[in-house]
Amino acid sequence: MPTGGFKWVEAKLEGLNNLDDTSPIGRMYEVDVTYPVDLHDKHNDLPFLPENGIPAGSKVKKLMATFESKKNYVVHYRSLQQAIKNGLIVDKVCIILYIVVDGNKPPM
């Protein structure tokens, strides 16, 4: 769980892959992400980076996993690492928030 030490830092993707699960620092990213068309068949059962939205023909918000590009998507660094390793492309890093984590376990 976050214990404090919140700090806004320069928006850059460098260093994302250097963080590990035991790091006392967690990060939240706000990013623009593109889902390459060649991954649609491979990830069709459950695309990465779901978001809340109202599907066509509905009036109720639902959690939707889609292949649409995401703008200003807020994501924990571990989820972002997983998405990048599986082929998603980060077009832009908007904001990064550093978080000091209690017990050396990143927030979920």
N, C-alpha and C positions, 0 to 999 in steps of 0.2 A: 504494500500500500504506500502511496506517496506520503511523505512525512514533512515536506516543505522544500525549501531551497529552489522554488520555482524561478526560472530565469529564461527570458527570451534571448535567443542567440541569432547570429547571422544565418540567413537562409541559404544552406548549401547541403548537398547530398554526401559530400566527402565524410568519411568516418562512420557511415552507417554500418558497414560490414565489419568494422573493428569492434563493435559492441558485442558482448556475450551475455548469456543468461544470468551470470553472477555479478554483473556490473552494478555498482551502487548508484549509478546514474541511469535513469530512464529517459526516453525522449518521445515526444508527441510531434508528429509532422503534419503540416497542412500542405498538400501536394496536388498537382494536376497530373492525372495518370491516363495513359492510353492502353487499351487492350488490343494487341495485334490480332488481325483477322485470322492469321494462320493458327492461332491458339484456340479459336472458338470450338472446333470439333473436339479437341483434346480436353478442354475444361467445361464442356457442355453440361455435365451433371451438376457441377457446383462451382461457378465462377468465383474468383477471389474478390474481396472488397465489396461486400454487400452494403446497401444503403436504404434508408427509408424513403418511400415514395408511394404515390397513388397510381396503381396499375390502370391501364385502359379499361373502361367499363365498370370501375369501382369508385366509391366515394370515401373509402377507408384507407388510411396509410398502412403499408405493409413493408416488412423487411424483404428487399428484392436483391437478388444476386444477378446482375446483368453484365453484358459486354460493352455497355455504353462508356464513353470517356467520362472521367470524373474530374470535376473542377472544384478546387478548394475542399478536397476530401481530407478529413482529419483522421489520422490513423496512428496507432502505437508502432514503435519502430520494429518490433518483432513481426507484426503482421505485414509491414511494408517490406522487410527483408524477405519474408516468405514469398510475397507476390513478385518481387524483382527476380528471385532465384527461379521462379517458374515462368519468366518471360515478359511480365508486364513492364511497360516503359514509363518512367517518371519524366514528364516533360518539364516540370517546374517545381521547385520547392518554394513555397510561399512564406512559411513561418516554422520555426522550431522552438519547442518548449522543453528545457531540461527539467528533470524532476529528480530529487533525491528520494531514494527508495529505502524503506525500512526493511531490515533483515536481508539485504542484498538480493531480494526477489523483486523483479520488475512488476509493476501493476498489470493486471489482466485487462 
